[in-house]
């Protein structure tokens, strides 16, 4: 079994939080994680609301259901029964024993007010993403913490041996456990096809009544074609022929089920981050490749396809690592009216800033770091360093805190 790097944080959370929620997209391994050997030692009762009988019992009498539980207890897929959250809240208020409730959900409770309000201040929320590259290789990545190191980073001698073809194959496979286990790209595509159909026709229908059953799958495909671009609701509305109010509601469902991710713009003025337009990504590069019909052969003949895929891949790998890193940074992007841009900006709680550019080429030049140099100037004293992740194999120094770094370094220890 592949070890999940979120395990340590989960075990820590259970020592001092009455309720812990592990949420994330369907089929990312949440049920496997909460039933792993480390959790089994705690003698937890395990119940899943994917079981129709258990769901019916909880819906018919939520108070009686919770009262009859043997604690500590793990309740799987709690998004199916929002009415249980106030009951769990009341149980916690009577007895704030750490680790009493371990919950999992395939919908983001932070985007569902009726759920998040019930357990505010009583529940710690952790997100489990598809496998990271390090998890699949048995390595606990420390790239994010390395970027924020207060000491100069000795990148020399850390060249990566990952060839460009191997990198692209990893990007196309993505990180969904059941997808990467498939033996061929064709079988992987078959899994993605079934997955998308199930999520969009079952989980999203559970969260909302849809007026048009085909609209959300269509919107999902259109968003995939725009991955790495600015989120333009007016343009999306015209493309999918939906009113903007309906479109935004459907897009919120894609967010709530973790299928799409937003990257907010970075600015020194915190207020500007809220009002400016975000960029949109998918939660997995393999899913993105499937929806775009991208193969290794197409990447070799249509080189322009690689840029967006690699950018989506890098955003999600850094987001995954951030969940277990000591730094716990937020992710943004940076773009100015004059055209200066950096693909990914990481900022820690102290306001320190790191810039990451993504290049699909195997070589770099001085033009490739101009955006990072401009960001360094904008960040001022908060600037830490910048890197350009690229498809080569050598460390390239542009300055003491500015380097070209092979993609393979992302999953190094």
C-alpha positions, 0 to 999 in steps of 0.5 A: 500500500502506498503511504500517504504523506498526509497521515502524520498531520491526520494523526496529530489532528486527532490528538487535539480536535474533537472532529477531523474531516478529510475531504477531497475528490472521489477516488483519491484514497480517503476511505483507504487512508482512514482505514489504514493500519495507523488508524485501525490501532485506535479501535474506531468503528467505521461506517460509510454513508455510501451504504444505503442502509446506513444512510437511511438509518441516519436520515430517519433519526440523526439524533438516535443514530449518533447517540448509538455510535461507538466512539471513536468513530469514522463516518465516510462520505458525510456530504450525503447527509448534511443533517447529521452535522448539527447533531455531531456539533451537539455531541461535541459540545457535550463531550469535547473528547479529541478524536471522537469523530473522523469524517470524510467527504467528497464535497468541500464543506468550506464551500457549503455554508450549511455544513461548515457553519455547524462545526466551526471551531470544532473541526479541523479540515484536511484535504487529500489530493490524488497521489503526489509524484513522491508518494508514488515513488516512496519519497516524502517531498520537501521541495516547498520547504526548500524554497522557503529555506532561510539559508542559501539553497545548494542546488548544485549536485542536485540535477535530476535524471528524469527524461522529458518523455518520462516527465510527460508520461507522468503528467499524462498519468496523473495521480488518481490511484485507480488510474495510475494502476491501469496498465495502458493509456487506453485503460486509463482513459476508460477509467477517466471516462467512467469516473467523470460520468459518475461524478457529474451524474451522481455526486453533483446531482446529490448536491443540487437540482440541475435544470440541464443534466448535460450542462455540467459535463459540458462546462467541465470540458470547456473549463479543461480546454481553458486550464491555466487561463483566466476565469472569464464567466462572460466568455464561458456563458456564451460558449456553453449557452447558459445564463451567467447566474446558472453558470456560476452555480454550476461552476461552484459545484465543480469547485465543491467536488474538487474537480476544478481549482482556482489560483488567485492573483498575488498583490501586495495589497490584500484587497486587490487579491479578492477582486481580481480575476483568478486562473482556473485549473483541474485537480489532476493533470491526468484528468486534464489530459483525458478531457483534452484528448492529449497523448504522448504522440500528440505532445511530440507533434504539437509542442504547444499542448505541453505548456498548459499541462505542465503548468497544471501539473506543477500547480497541483504538485505544489498544492499537494506538498503544501498540505504536509509541508512545515511552511504551509504556503498559499498559492497565487499567480502574478500578472501586471497590466504591462504583461509581466507574469509569474505562473505560481507565487507561494506566500507563507504566513509571514508574507515571504514570497517565492516565485515559480515559473513553468517552462516546457522546453529543455533549455533556458535563457535569460528571457525566461527569468524576467518575470521572476526578476520583476516579481522580486522587485515587487515583493521587495524585502519579502522576496526569498527566491525564484525558480524556473521548473523546466524539462531539462536535467541540469541546475542553471544558476541565474543569480544566488537566489534565482535558478533553473531547476529540473522538474524532477526536483519536485519529487526529491527528498 
